[in-house]
Amino acid sequence: MRSSVPADDETDVVTVNVVNHHLLNVVVFNVVQGHRDRLGDVTSASSMSFRLHLRRMVGGELQLYADPVGATRGVTSELLHVSAGDTVDWTLETDLARSHIEIH
């Protein structure tokens, strides 16, 4: 007997694109109330996309953290206010302090 599993609700999705220009691979997290929720890895000199549901965010607030593998310090994005359908582009530079983020 098969059970019917409803399809995921895609109406509240935010897409996060990470472009990694850093020399190291990075692990990307969504920071929710001080707790890191791992999104995935982005290899050096490559890019990766992640899909997040607004229901996993408090008040539509998104804050990202990139943790370079083997480094002692990462970089935290500013606190972003996002809506369903938004695309967040985060470019991690070789000097992480120069990284920048845009919402479309």
Buried (B, 14 or more C-beta within 10 A) or exposed (E): EEEEEEEEEEEBBBBBBBBBBBEBBBBBBBBBEEEBEEBEBBEBEEBBEBEBBBEEBEEBBBBBBBBBEEEEEBBBBEEBEBEEEBBBBBBBBEEBEEBEBEBE
